[in-house]
Amino acid sequence: MLQKKIEIKKNENHESLGKKLAVLGAELIIKSLDLIEAKKAEYISQEDFSASYAKKITKKECQIKWNIPAKNLVAKINGLSPSPGAWFNHNNNRLKIIKAEEINIAGKIGEIIDHNLTIGCLKNSIRILEIQKEGKKILNATEFLDGYNIKKGEIIN
């Protein structure tokens, strides 16, 4: 009956977009009910050719591969954050990246480039801003590095 477009910002993630859509959906439901009550409702048929099925996301799909452009990896992190979450293994620890940004620095694929959790990708790098060790709370990168041993020059597979 009603539809509305919204801007998806570059730093938008699954959670923040969901909240925006919930508010928008609630507003449109109220407007729809008003139109139905006033007998002014006009229904719009869905075009089946433009509809698609989204299968369930598997844990394997959430595992980070560093051999893609940083821009794509940040989009993946945002799309999966905070749940189910994009993750990688380091020393038998599953680390979930909650928030990251693209950095215009080149490095080897999967290499820890600096002491700020910047990791090389196929093109450019990502800087991890928020991270979560499995079973622990979300920390910013500085807090995380205060209590976790990960070294510059390491390669994460």
MOCOR-V717027 format. One record per pair of residues at least 24 apart in sequence whose C-alpha atoms are under 10 Angstrom apart, sorted by the first residue. I is the first residue (numbers start at 1). GAP is how many residues later the second one is. Records with the same first field share a line. If there is no record, write none. Layout:
I = GAP ; GAP
//
This chain:
1 = 27 ; 28 ; 30 ; 31 ; 34 ; 35 ; 40 ; 41 ; 42 ; 43 ; 44
2 = 26 ; 27 ; 29 ; 30 ; 39 ; 40 ; 41 ; 42
3 = 25 ; 41
4 = 24
10 = 64 ; 65 ; 68 ; 91
11 = 63 ; 64 ; 67 ; 88 ; 89 ; 90
12 = 63 ; 66 ; 67 ; 69 ; 87
13 = 61 ; 62 ; 63 ; 64 ; 65 ; 66 ; 67 ; 68 ; 69 ; 85 ; 86
14 = 62 ; 63 ; 64 ; 65 ; 66 ; 67 ; 68 ; 69 ; 70 ; 71
15 = 63 ; 64 ; 65 ; 66 ; 67 ; 68
16 = 62 ; 65 ; 66
17 = 61 ; 62
57 = 27
58 = 26
59 = 25 ; 26 ; 27 ; 28
60 = 26 ; 27
61 = 24 ; 25 ; 26
62 = 24 ; 25 ; 26 ; 34
63 = 24 ; 25 ; 26 ; 31 ; 32 ; 33
64 = 24 ; 25 ; 32 ; 33 ; 46 ; 92 ; 93
65 = 44 ; 45 ; 56 ; 57 ; 91 ; 92
66 = 42 ; 43 ; 44 ; 45 ; 53 ; 54 ; 55 ; 56 ; 57 ; 59 ; 60 ; 90 ; 91
67 = 41 ; 42 ; 43 ; 53 ; 54 ; 55 ; 56 ; 90
68 = 41 ; 52 ; 53 ; 54 ; 55 ; 56 ; 57
69 = 33 ; 40 ; 51 ; 52 ; 53 ; 54 ; 55 ; 56 ; 57
70 = 30 ; 31 ; 32 ; 33 ; 34 ; 49 ; 50 ; 51 ; 52 ; 53 ; 54 ; 55 ; 56 ; 57
71 = 30 ; 31 ; 32 ; 50 ; 51 ; 52 ; 53 ; 54 ; 55
72 = 30 ; 49 ; 51
73 = 27 ; 28 ; 29 ; 48 ; 49 ; 52 ; 53
74 = 25 ; 26 ; 27 ; 28 ; 51 ; 52 ; 53 ; 54
75 = 25 ; 26 ; 27
77 = 24
82 = 50 ; 56
85 = 47
87 = 44 ; 45 ; 46 ; 47
88 = 68 ; 69
89 = 44 ; 67 ; 68
90 = 59 ; 60 ; 65 ; 66 ; 67
91 = 58 ; 59 ; 65
93 = 40 ; 41
94 = 38 ; 39 ; 40 ; 41
95 = 36 ; 37 ; 38 ; 39 ; 40 ; 41
96 = 34 ; 35 ; 36 ; 37 ; 38 ; 42
97 = 31 ; 32 ; 33 ; 34 ; 35 ; 36 ; 41 ; 42 ; 44
98 = 30 ; 31 ; 32 ; 33 ; 34 ; 40 ; 41 ; 42
99 = 27 ; 28 ; 29 ; 30 ; 31 ; 32 ; 33 ; 41 ; 42
100 = 25 ; 26 ; 27 ; 28 ; 29 ; 30 ; 31 ; 41
101 = 24 ; 25 ; 26 ; 27 ; 28
102 = 24 ; 25 ; 26
103 = 24
107 = 46
108 = 45 ; 47
109 = 46 ; 47 ; 48
110 = 43 ; 44 ; 45 ; 46 ; 47
111 = 40 ; 41 ; 42 ; 43 ; 44 ; 45 ; 46
112 = 38 ; 39 ; 40 ; 41 ; 42 ; 43 ; 44
113 = 38 ; 39 ; 40 ; 41 ; 42
114 = 37 ; 38 ; 39 ; 40
115 = 26 ; 27 ; 30 ; 35 ; 36 ; 37 ; 38
116 = 25 ; 26 ; 29 ; 36
117 = 24 ; 25 ; 27 ; 28 ; 33 ; 34 ; 35
118 = 34
119 = 33 ; 34 ; 35 ; 36 ; 37
120 = 35 ; 36
//
